[in-house]
């Protein structure tokens, strides 16, 4: 059994009187698409910030590739591609300038692959970032996250507010291709139907606590009722209650 790419053990995090994470444990094996689902404010982003080394564990431990991401940020971040909902890209840069700028941060940057992705995402090399649509900015952010062929791709609510075509690009071919190459994807979303389409393993988090974590096929089979397999939304409500459920997509 190979060492998991991400190993979180009994992680607790408080912000003042609020407990954002309560003794959370998570193991993500290599080559899987791991869905992290829950309502906004459930603790997903706080957990991801610990995985990226942006927050230090108050209690418990976090290991990525067997390393402490806070103590060894270079050894971990150089192997991770990251895309968040905010996706803050420098608006004054052109797309081609963004690629040259990003290349400097990754020794494994692949120029040919970056150009392949740029064409796949139909991004004009001469276009200013500030003039791109929200969907185009998401594609540009994903390009930067992928072009150094990361061992771990972390997507934190990457498709929130995007149209279905862009979401399909992110959740379909790209994610599956990464996983099929033996790389690993941690995909956080409050849109459970999206996670259901692509994830091998699903972890449900509610109010800082993991309420269910198992392979997707196991979750569906163990919740089958009279031959019917409920949706992830229904399963989440059964474990966390309707008040903790993610809001439906509008």
Backbone as CSV, one residue per row, in Angstrom:
resi,resn,N_x,N_y,N_z,CA_x,CA_y,CA_z,C_x,C_y,C_z
1,UNK,0.853,-1.189,0.000,0.000,0.000,0.000,0.888,1.238,0.000
2,UNK,0.792,2.081,-1.010,1.645,3.257,-1.097,1.171,4.336,-0.130
3,UNK,2.089,5.210,0.239,1.772,6.300,1.153,0.771,7.244,0.509
4,UNK,-0.255,7.688,1.256,-1.225,8.618,0.669,-0.566,9.935,0.293
5,UNK,-1.114,10.599,-0.734,-0.611,11.905,-1.143,-0.913,12.933,-0.058
6,UNK,-2.118,12.861,0.518,-2.510,13.745,1.615,-2.895,12.884,2.810
7,UNK,-2.328,13.201,3.969,-2.677,12.502,5.205,-2.911,13.540,6.297
8,UNK,-4.167,13.732,6.659,-4.548,14.665,7.723,-5.049,13.834,8.890
9,UNK,-4.523,14.115,10.091,-4.882,13.317,11.256,-5.303,14.215,12.422
10,UNK,-6.553,14.057,12.844,-7.080,14.750,14.035,-6.780,16.252,14.023
11,UNK,-7.019,16.881,12.892,-6.742,18.306,12.721,-7.866,19.150,13.324
12,UNK,-7.504,20.031,14.233,-8.458,20.961,14.826,-7.974,22.388,14.596
13,UNK,-8.908,23.270,14.246,-8.567,24.674,14.019,-9.686,25.560,14.544
14,UNK,-9.332,26.536,15.351,-10.305,27.488,15.868,-9.933,28.895,15.431
15,UNK,-10.936,29.702,15.198,-10.758,31.127,14.956,-11.568,31.847,16.032
16,UNK,-10.891,32.271,17.103,-11.602,32.839,18.232,-12.466,31.778,18.888
17,UNK,-13.732,32.077,19.048,-14.651,31.123,19.679,-15.198,30.098,18.689
18,UNK,-14.961,30.315,17.399,-15.512,29.428,16.375,-14.553,28.279,16.073
19,UNK,-15.057,27.058,16.106,-14.278,25.890,15.715,-14.518,25.619,14.241
20,UNK,-13.495,25.894,13.416,-13.635,25.713,11.970,-13.442,24.262,11.563
21,UNK,-12.538,23.556,12.251,-12.300,22.134,12.000,-12.207,21.427,13.342
22,UNK,-12.908,20.312,13.485,-12.965,19.587,14.749,-12.454,18.160,14.563
23,UNK,-11.190,17.948,14.886,-10.575,16.613,14.835,-10.818,15.915,13.492
24,UNK,-10.455,16.621,12.415,-10.672,16.116,11.058,-9.519,15.201,10.638
25,UNK,-9.862,14.057,10.092,-8.870,13.139,9.517,-9.265,12.831,8.080
26,UNK,-8.257,12.801,7.206,-8.507,12.616,5.777,-7.300,11.950,5.141
27,UNK,-7.535,10.948,4.297,-6.460,10.281,3.578,-6.821,10.227,2.098
28,UNK,-5.931,10.777,1.262,-6.179,10.830,-0.179,-5.112,10.003,-0.897
29,UNK,-5.498,8.880,-1.511,-4.510,8.039,-2.185,-4.091,8.612,-3.530
30,UNK,-2.965,8.149,-4.013,-2.456,8.603,-5.311,-3.364,8.137,-6.443
31,UNK,-3.568,9.017,-7.423,-4.289,8.651,-8.628,-5.794,8.720,-8.526
32,UNK,-6.309,9.334,-7.453,-7.756,9.399,-7.253,-8.267,10.817,-7.475
33,UNK,-9.550,10.920,-7.800,-10.255,12.199,-7.765,-11.077,12.190,-6.486
34,UNK,-10.669,13.032,-5.528,-11.277,13.026,-4.198,-12.141,14.271,-4.057
35,UNK,-13.441,14.074,-3.908,-14.372,15.180,-3.769,-14.579,15.548,-2.318
36,UNK,-14.444,16.846,-2.018,-14.679,17.362,-0.674,-15.910,18.252,-0.754
37,UNK,-17.008,17.816,-0.143,-18.280,18.515,-0.335,-18.846,19.010,0.986
38,UNK,-19.580,20.106,0.877,-20.227,20.698,2.041,-20.670,22.103,1.698
39,UNK,-21.527,22.657,2.536,-22.016,24.010,2.316,-20.880,25.013,2.453
40,UNK,-21.075,26.207,1.914,-20.106,27.274,2.135,-19.992,27.536,3.633
41,UNK,-18.760,27.626,4.129,-18.542,27.822,5.554,-18.442,26.539,6.350
42,UNK,-18.487,25.394,5.673,-18.438,24.111,6.379,-17.036,23.760,6.866
43,UNK,-16.011,24.390,6.276,-14.633,24.093,6.671,-13.757,23.616,5.535
44,UNK,-14.298,23.560,4.313,-13.543,23.024,3.172,-12.289,23.855,2.883
45,UNK,-12.462,25.168,2.780,-11.321,26.028,2.438,-10.298,26.061,3.566
46,UNK,-10.749,26.044,4.812,-9.813,26.006,5.940,-8.962,24.743,5.885
47,UNK,-9.581,23.618,5.560,-8.841,22.363,5.428,-7.827,22.462,4.286
48,UNK,-8.234,23.023,3.164,-7.332,23.151,2.021,-6.163,24.078,2.351
49,UNK,-6.412,25.137,3.088,-5.318,26.048,3.468,-4.280,25.343,4.334
50,UNK,-4.699,24.409,5.156,-3.735,23.606,5.925,-2.933,22.692,4.994
51,UNK,-3.609,22.112,4.015,-2.931,21.217,3.068,-1.889,21.979,2.251
52,UNK,-2.190,23.237,1.931,-1.252,24.071,1.165,-0.183,24.713,2.048
53,UNK,-0.273,24.528,3.355,0.713,25.116,4.247,0.460,26.573,4.555
54,UNK,-0.728,27.080,4.231,-1.063,28.484,4.501,-1.512,28.681,5.945
55,UNK,-1.921,27.606,6.597,-2.267,27.631,8.007,-1.520,26.508,8.718
56,UNK,-1.060,26.777,9.930,-0.369,25.768,10.731,-1.384,25.049,11.630
57,UNK,-1.244,23.740,11.722,-2.156,22.957,12.555,-2.017,23.356,14.022
58,UNK,-3.135,23.642,14.673,-3.129,23.923,16.114,-2.963,22.625,16.894
59,UNK,-3.663,21.598,16.433,-3.475,20.258,16.973,-3.723,19.266,15.857
60,UNK,-3.115,18.085,15.982,-3.165,17.120,14.891,-2.022,17.348,13.927
61,UNK,-2.071,16.671,12.793,-0.965,16.767,11.834,-1.479,16.789,10.402
62,UNK,-0.673,17.394,9.523,-0.959,17.443,8.094,0.317,17.043,7.360
63,UNK,0.203,16.079,6.473,1.342,15.674,5.661,0.903,15.598,4.196
64,UNK,1.728,16.159,3.318,1.496,16.110,1.874,2.765,15.547,1.242
65,UNK,2.651,14.455,0.511,3.809,13.715,0.005,4.719,13.294,1.166
66,UNK,4.143,13.081,2.346,4.927,12.694,3.512,5.626,13.852,4.197
67,UNK,5.420,15.087,3.697,6.104,16.260,4.221,5.123,17.174,4.952
68,UNK,5.648,17.953,5.890,4.862,18.982,6.553,4.850,20.209,5.631
69,UNK,3.688,20.611,5.091,3.662,21.707,4.122,4.050,23.065,4.715
70,UNK,3.941,23.217,6.045,4.376,24.460,6.679,5.890,24.486,6.820
71,UNK,6.474,23.361,7.214,7.923,23.287,7.417,8.688,23.187,6.103
72,UNK,8.068,22.607,5.070,8.759,22.426,3.785,7.854,22.897,2.643
73,UNK,7.604,24.219,2.558,6.690,24.719,1.525,7.218,24.507,0.111
74,UNK,8.518,24.614,-0.088,9.087,24.420,-1.429,8.910,22.973,-1.876
75,UNK,9.163,22.040,-0.956,9.058,20.624,-1.301,7.649,20.170,-1.602
76,UNK,6.653,20.907,-1.093,5.265,20.522,-1.339,4.632,21.354,-2.453
77,UNK,4.732,22.691,-2.363,4.026,23.548,-3.319,4.538,23.388,-4.741
78,UNK,5.808,23.028,-4.902,6.340,22.841,-6.256,5.712,21.636,-6.943
79,UNK,5.042,20.777,-6.175,4.425,19.561,-6.722,2.899,19.664,-6.772
80,UNK,2.374,20.859,-6.429,0.923,21.061,-6.354,0.484,22.107,-7.379
81,UNK,-0.620,21.847,-8.065,-1.309,22.853,-8.857,-2.552,23.266,-8.102
82,UNK,-2.836,24.574,-8.068,-3.923,25.063,-7.224,-4.777,26.067,-7.977
83,UNK,-6.084,25.899,-7.879,-7.025,26.848,-8.468,-8.163,27.046,-7.484
84,UNK,-8.447,28.331,-7.155,-9.524,28.629,-6.221,-10.600,29.460,-6.899
85,UNK,-11.696,29.654,-6.193,-12.805,30.449,-6.715,-12.353,31.885,-6.976
86,UNK,-11.481,32.425,-6.090,-11.021,33.796,-6.257,-10.160,33.942,-7.514
87,UNK,-9.227,32.992,-7.702,-8.421,32.950,-8.934,-7.840,34.327,-9.269
88,UNK,-7.102,34.893,-8.318,-6.563,36.250,-8.476,-5.368,36.248,-9.429
89,UNK,-5.601,36.642,-10.653,-4.546,36.749,-11.658,-4.242,38.230,-11.890
90,UNK,-2.989,38.566,-12.187,-2.640,39.979,-12.433,-3.301,40.506,-13.700
91,UNK,-4.292,41.395,-13.523,-5.102,41.859,-14.645,-4.338,42.624,-15.698
92,UNK,-3.201,43.227,-15.329,-2.453,44.041,-16.292,-1.631,43.198,-17.258
93,UNK,-1.462,41.905,-16.961,-0.668,41.035,-17.833,-1.485,40.535,-19.016
94,UNK,-0.787,40.263,-20.126,-1.386,39.498,-21.216,-1.274,38.011,-20.870
95,UNK,-2.008,37.185,-21.579,-1.971,35.743,-21.328,-0.556,35.198,-21.511
96,UNK,0.125,35.600,-22.590,1.480,35.083,-22.811,2.448,35.568,-21.725
97,UNK,2.240,36.787,-21.205,3.075,37.283,-20.112,2.824,36.495,-18.831
98,UNK,1.564,36.137,-18.596,1.219,35.323,-17.433,1.948,33.986,-17.465
99,UNK,2.025,33.387,-18.647,2.698,32.096,-18.776,4.196,32.236,-18.516
100,UNK,4.809,33.272,-19.054,6.245,33.474,-18.822,6.517,33.765,-17.350
101,UNK,5.655,34.553,-16.739,5.788,34.877,-15.312,5.652,33.615,-14.458
102,UNK,4.648,32.801,-14.749,4.384,31.603,-13.951,5.486,30.566,-14.116
103,UNK,6.070,30.504,-15.299,7.128,29.534,-15.581,8.278,29.640,-14.579
104,UNK,8.575,30.878,-14.128,9.713,31.103,-13.238,9.556,30.410,-11.884
105,UNK,8.322,30.071,-11.512,8.079,29.486,-10.192,8.157,27.960,-10.189
106,UNK,8.206,27.351,-11.364,8.134,25.886,-11.431,9.242,25.328,-12.317
107,UNK,10.133,24.558,-11.713,11.240,23.978,-12.476,10.742,22.956,-13.495
108,UNK,9.553,22.388,-13.224,9.014,21.358,-14.128,8.036,21.936,-15.154
109,UNK,7.990,23.268,-15.288,7.070,23.898,-16.242,7.305,23.364,-17.647
110,UNK,6.231,23.025,-18.339,6.306,22.423,-19.674,5.723,23.415,-20.684
111,UNK,6.600,24.105,-21.427,6.152,25.132,-22.379,5.218,24.556,-23.441
112,UNK,5.579,23.385,-23.958,4.772,22.782,-25.020,3.373,22.431,-24.498
113,UNK,3.315,21.905,-23.277,2.033,21.549,-22.684,1.215,22.796,-22.380
114,UNK,1.882,23.863,-21.916,1.186,25.129,-21.654,0.552,25.671,-22.933
115,UNK,1.275,25.586,-24.046,0.737,26.066,-25.311,-0.419,25.177,-25.784
116,UNK,-0.288,23.885,-25.553,-1.375,22.957,-25.902,-2.645,23.293,-25.124
117,UNK,-2.482,23.577,-23.827,-3.629,23.939,-23.001,-4.219,25.286,-23.421
118,UNK,-3.336,26.243,-23.765,-3.823,27.558,-24.195,-4.717,27.424,-25.419
119,UNK,-4.298,26.595,-26.359,-5.107,26.393,-27.558,-6.379,25.606,-27.233
120,UNK,-6.263,24.617,-26.368,-7.435,23.827,-25.975,-8.490,24.715,-25.323
121,UNK,-8.042,25.681,-24.509,-8.961,26.570,-23.810,-9.316,27.812,-24.619
122,UNK,-8.814,27.891,-25.866,-9.127,29.006,-26.770,-8.825,30.360,-26.138
123,UNK,-7.623,30.476,-25.549,-7.194,31.726,-24.933,-6.273,32.478,-25.880
124,UNK,-6.592,33.720,-26.167,-5.775,34.571,-27.022,-4.520,34.984,-26.260
125,UNK,-3.343,34.649,-26.790,-2.087,34.937,-26.102,-1.893,36.427,-25.851
126,UNK,-2.458,37.269,-26.725,-2.260,38.721,-26.619,-3.335,39.404,-25.774
127,UNK,-4.313,38.656,-25.282,-5.413,39.261,-24.520,-4.964,39.622,-23.114
128,UNK,-5.406,40.781,-22.638,-5.139,41.192,-21.264,-6.037,40.387,-20.314
129,UNK,-5.473,39.970,-19.191,-6.228,39.190,-18.214,-7.486,39.946,-17.775
130,UNK,-7.362,41.258,-17.563,-8.497,42.046,-17.070,-9.645,42.098,-18.066
131,UNK,-9.365,41.804,-19.333,-10.405,41.843,-20.357,-11.050,40.473,-20.598
132,UNK,-10.573,39.450,-19.926,-11.136,38.113,-20.099,-12.451,37.984,-19.335
133,UNK,-13.340,37.143,-19.829,-14.570,36.831,-19.105,-14.220,35.988,-17.878
134,UNK,-15.184,35.821,-16.976,-14.935,35.007,-15.787,-14.561,33.577,-16.167
135,UNK,-15.231,33.045,-17.190,-14.914,31.694,-17.647,-13.525,31.593,-18.237
136,UNK,-13.115,32.612,-19.011,-11.771,32.622,-19.589,-10.714,32.755,-18.504
137,UNK,-10.990,33.563,-17.482,-10.042,33.688,-16.369,-9.888,32.353,-15.643
138,UNK,-10.997,31.623,-15.495,-10.927,30.307,-14.856,-10.075,29.354,-15.687
139,UNK,-10.228,29.414,-17.015,-9.407,28.573,-17.887,-7.930,28.961,-17.782
140,UNK,-7.649,30.275,-17.728,-6.264,30.735,-17.591,-5.658,30.271,-16.271
141,UNK,-6.438,30.358,-15.195,-5.962,29.878,-13.902,-5.709,28.390,-13.902
142,UNK,-6.577,27.642,-14.566,-6.398,26.196,-14.656,-5.162,25.863,-15.487
143,UNK,-4.931,26.622,-16.549,-3.734,26.422,-17.371,-2.478,26.551,-16.512
144,UNK,-2.404,27.619,-15.715,-1.239,27.832,-14.849,-1.105,26.691,-13.835
145,UNK,-2.229,26.226,-13.324,-2.204,25.152,-12.328,-1.737,23.826,-12.923
146,UNK,-1.950,23.641,-14.231,-1.661,22.351,-14.858,-0.331,22.280,-15.605
147,UNK,0.197,23.428,-16.032,1.296,23.418,-17.006,2.604,22.853,-16.463
148,UNK,2.754,22.742,-15.158,3.963,22.095,-14.627,3.687,20.634,-14.258
149,UNK,2.579,20.118,-14.766,2.193,18.711,-14.581,2.293,18.297,-13.106
150,UNK,1.496,18.935,-12.248,1.610,18.684,-10.804,1.189,17.267,-10.432
151,UNK,1.804,16.760,-9.377,1.408,15.449,-8.859,0.048,15.532,-8.163
152,UNK,-0.243,16.709,-7.602,-1.512,16.925,-6.902,-2.155,18.201,-7.434
153,UNK,-3.402,18.098,-7.867,-4.162,19.259,-8.320,-5.244,19.544,-7.282
154,UNK,-5.218,20.753,-6.698,-6.195,21.146,-5.683,-7.114,22.201,-6.286
155,UNK,-8.395,21.888,-6.349,-9.401,22.789,-6.907,-10.381,23.155,-5.796
156,UNK,-10.370,24.419,-5.373,-11.235,24.879,-4.283,-12.373,25.714,-4.864
157,UNK,-13.543,25.099,-4.983,-14.724,25.761,-5.567,-14.373,26.432,-6.905
158,UNK,-13.716,25.713,-7.823,-13.225,26.366,-9.043,-14.317,26.779,-10.008
159,UNK,-15.482,26.140,-9.917,-16.514,26.398,-10.921,-17.673,27.220,-10.392
160,UNK,-17.522,27.759,-9.192,-18.610,28.554,-8.613,-18.881,29.790,-9.466
161,UNK,-20.129,29.934,-9.898,-20.518,31.095,-10.685,-20.197,31.008,-12.161
162,UNK,-19.682,29.874,-12.613,-19.333,29.740,-14.024,-20.455,29.039,-14.790
163,UNK,-20.464,29.268,-16.099,-21.512,28.662,-16.911,-21.236,27.172,-17.107
164,UNK,-22.252,26.415,-17.511,-22.109,24.961,-17.598,-21.005,24.490,-18.542
165,UNK,-20.748,25.226,-19.617,-19.724,24.802,-20.574,-18.343,24.862,-19.932
166,UNK,-18.054,25.949,-19.218,-16.765,26.069,-18.544,-16.639,25.013,-17.452
167,UNK,-17.705,24.793,-16.705,-17.673,23.761,-15.653,-17.392,22.393,-16.265
168,UNK,-17.974,22.126,-17.416,-17.729,20.847,-18.076,-16.258,20.701,-18.429
169,UNK,-15.640,21.797,-18.905,-14.213,21.754,-19.241,-13.380,21.399,-18.017
170,UNK,-13.699,22.034,-16.894,-12.911,21.824,-15.684,-13.139,20.440,-15.105
171,UNK,-14.398,20.018,-15.058,-14.750,18.786,-14.354,-14.663,17.537,-15.206
172,UNK,-14.635,17.717,-16.493,-14.621,16.571,-17.382,-13.243,16.109,-17.773
173,UNK,-12.850,16.447,-18.989,-11.625,15.910,-19.582,-10.377,16.213,-18.768
174,UNK,-10.244,17.422,-18.267,-9.014,17.799,-17.566,-8.818,16.976,-16.303
175,UNK,-9.831,16.918,-15.454,-9.708,16.189,-14.196,-9.458,14.713,-14.450
176,UNK,-10.214,14.143,-15.374,-10.041,12.712,-15.633,-8.673,12.422,-16.228
177,UNK,-8.192,13.307,-17.090,-6.871,13.103,-17.690,-5.791,13.113,-16.620
178,UNK,-5.870,14.078,-15.701,-4.885,14.162,-14.625,-4.888,12.868,-13.813
179,UNK,-6.070,12.417,-13.434,-6.160,11.208,-12.616,-5.691,9.981,-13.389
180,UNK,-6.025,9.917,-14.671,-5.635,8.758,-15.474,-4.128,8.682,-15.660
181,UNK,-3.423,9.805,-15.505,-1.960,9.809,-15.591,-1.316,9.423,-14.264
182,UNK,-2.120,9.025,-13.292,-1.587,8.644,-11.997,-1.422,9.812,-11.052
183,UNK,-1.903,10.995,-11.470,-1.860,12.159,-10.592,-3.122,12.182,-9.734
184,UNK,-3.163,13.107,-8.817,-4.225,13.117,-7.818,-4.959,14.447,-7.838
185,UNK,-6.272,14.402,-7.654,-7.090,15.612,-7.641,-7.881,15.675,-6.334
186,UNK,-7.773,16.821,-5.638,-8.658,17.116,-4.515,-9.569,18.235,-4.975
187,UNK,-10.859,17.934,-5.065,-11.823,18.849,-5.666,-12.875,19.224,-4.638
188,UNK,-12.878,20.496,-4.227,-13.823,20.986,-3.233,-14.966,21.704,-3.919
189,UNK,-16.207,21.420,-3.496,-17.354,22.080,-4.104,-18.572,21.979,-3.193
190,UNK,-19.456,22.990,-3.311,-20.763,22.875,-2.640,-21.809,22.352,-3.625
191,UNK,-21.394,22.124,-4.874,-22.303,21.588,-5.896,-22.115,20.069,-5.959
192,UNK,-22.935,19.362,-5.192,-22.723,17.932,-5.019,-22.926,17.142,-6.305
193,UNK,-23.805,17.642,-7.181,-24.038,16.910,-8.424,-22.793,16.916,-9.300
194,UNK,-21.990,17.995,-9.242,-20.754,18.037,-10.008,-19.757,17.016,-9.479
195,UNK,-19.619,16.973,-8.167,-18.691,16.021,-7.550,-19.089,14.591,-7.898
196,UNK,-20.383,14.351,-7.911,-20.891,13.012,-8.198,-20.484,12.546,-9.591
197,UNK,-20.293,13.489,-10.511,-19.938,13.139,-11.886,-18.496,12.680,-12.027
198,UNK,-17.594,13.158,-11.163,-16.165,12.957,-11.421,-15.393,12.259,-10.311
199,UNK,-15.934,12.217,-9.085,-15.139,11.759,-7.949,-15.115,10.241,-7.817
200,UNK,-13.964,9.729,-7.382,-13.845,8.313,-7.010,-14.211,8.132,-5.537
201,UNK,-13.834,9.141,-4.742,-14.023,9.093,-3.291,-14.640,10.422,-2.868
202,UNK,-15.577,10.380,-1.932,-16.251,11.601,-1.488,-16.137,11.726,0.026
203,UNK,-15.757,12.926,0.457,-15.748,13.259,1.880,-16.743,14.390,2.104
204,UNK,-17.701,14.164,2.993,-18.702,15.175,3.309,-18.341,15.835,4.626
205,UNK,-18.316,17.174,4.638,-17.964,17.926,5.831,-19.095,18.886,6.175
206,UNK,-19.425,18.957,7.453,-20.497,19.830,7.927,-20.074,20.453,9.253
207,UNK,-20.067,21.776,9.314,-19.742,22.514,10.540,-18.414,22.055,11.125
208,UNK,-17.422,21.859,10.225,-16.074,21.529,10.668,-15.835,20.080,11.014
209,UNK,-16.835,19.221,10.783,-16.724,17.808,11.136,-17.010,16.941,9.912
210,UNK,-16.219,15.921,9.709,-16.484,14.984,8.612,-17.609,14.041,9.030
211,UNK,-18.667,14.043,8.232,-19.830,13.214,8.568,-19.858,11.919,7.760
212,UNK,-19.099,11.869,6.660,-19.048,10.659,5.846,-17.859,10.754,4.907
213,UNK,-17.103,9.676,4.773,-15.980,9.639,3.848,-15.793,8.206,3.377
214,UNK,-15.973,7.986,2.068,-15.890,6.636,1.525,-15.824,6.714,0.004
215,UNK,-15.433,5.613,-0.659,-15.524,5.589,-2.124,-16.954,5.863,-2.571
216,UNK,-17.119,6.562,-3.683,-18.444,6.948,-4.148,-19.343,5.733,-4.368
217,UNK,-18.791,4.674,-4.950,-19.617,3.479,-5.205,-20.109,2.872,-3.900
218,UNK,-19.273,2.906,-2.879,-19.666,2.370,-1.572,-20.767,3.220,-0.955
219,UNK,-20.616,4.545,-1.045,-21.639,5.451,-0.506,-22.988,5.175,-1.158
220,UNK,-22.973,5.013,-2.473,-24.242,4.790,-3.182,-24.861,3.442,-2.829
221,UNK,-24.035,2.421,-2.766,-24.565,1.089,-2.492,-25.106,0.985,-1.067
222,UNK,-24.416,1.570,-0.114,-24.841,1.446,1.285,-26.046,2.322,1.607
223,UNK,-26.385,3.243,0.699,-27.560,4.086,0.924,-28.717,3.746,-0.021
224,UNK,-28.573,2.658,-0.737,-29.646,2.224,-1.642,-30.905,1.884,-0.844
225,UNK,-32.051,2.384,-1.305,-33.318,2.119,-0.619,-34.313,1.566,-1.641
226,UNK,-34.760,0.327,-1.417,-35.730,-0.323,-2.306,-35.264,-0.277,-3.764
227,UNK,-33.983,-0.519,-3.955,-33.438,-0.551,-5.309,-33.078,0.805,-5.883
228,UNK,-33.445,1.879,-5.194,-33.162,3.221,-5.680,-31.913,3.777,-5.013
229,UNK,-31.034,4.374,-5.823,-29.824,5.002,-5.291,-30.079,6.499,-5.150
230,UNK,-30.055,7.045,-3.942,-30.315,8.477,-3.767,-29.152,9.324,-4.285
231,UNK,-29.425,10.601,-4.500,-28.380,11.517,-4.937,-27.459,11.851,-3.768
232,UNK,-26.291,12.429,-4.073,-25.392,12.855,-3.006,-26.053,13.913,-2.118
233,UNK,-26.878,14.772,-2.713,-27.592,15.774,-1.922,-28.457,15.097,-0.860
234,UNK,-29.195,14.075,-1.271,-30.067,13.372,-0.331,-29.260,12.666,0.751
235,UNK,-28.140,12.063,0.353,-27.284,11.363,1.320,-26.687,12.348,2.318
236,UNK,-26.260,13.517,1.810,-25.687,14.540,2.687,-26.709,14.995,3.721
237,UNK,-27.937,15.260,3.281,-28.989,15.694,4.204,-29.255,14.618,5.256
238,UNK,-29.194,13.351,4.856,-29.424,12.261,5.803,-28.369,12.244,6.907
239,UNK,-27.146,12.654,6.578,-26.056,12.617,7.561,-25.878,13.930,8.314
240,UNK,-26.144,15.047,7.640,-25.841,16.349,8.250,-27.075,17.173,8.574
241,UNK,-28.216,16.783,8.021,-29.435,17.542,8.238,-29.647,18.584,7.177
242,UNK,-30.878,18.958,6.941,-31.229,19.893,5.862,-30.612,21.259,6.104
243,UNK,-30.463,21.672,7.359,-29.922,23.005,7.644,-28.457,23.113,7.253
244,UNK,-27.731,21.986,7.182,-26.308,22.001,6.851,-26.054,21.729,5.389
245,UNK,-27.105,21.450,4.630,-26.938,21.060,3.236,-26.528,22.244,2.385
246,UNK,-25.708,22.009,1.358,-25.360,23.078,0.425,-26.611,23.577,-0.270
247,UNK,-26.664,24.877,-0.583,-27.824,25.394,-1.276,-27.881,24.867,-2.694
248,UNK,-29.059,24.717,-3.283,-29.142,24.242,-4.660,-28.552,25.271,-5.616
249,UNK,-28.057,24.793,-6.748,-27.491,25.691,-7.757,-28.602,26.555,-8.354
250,UNK,-28.292,27.821,-8.578,-29.276,28.727,-9.174,-28.829,29.114,-10.556
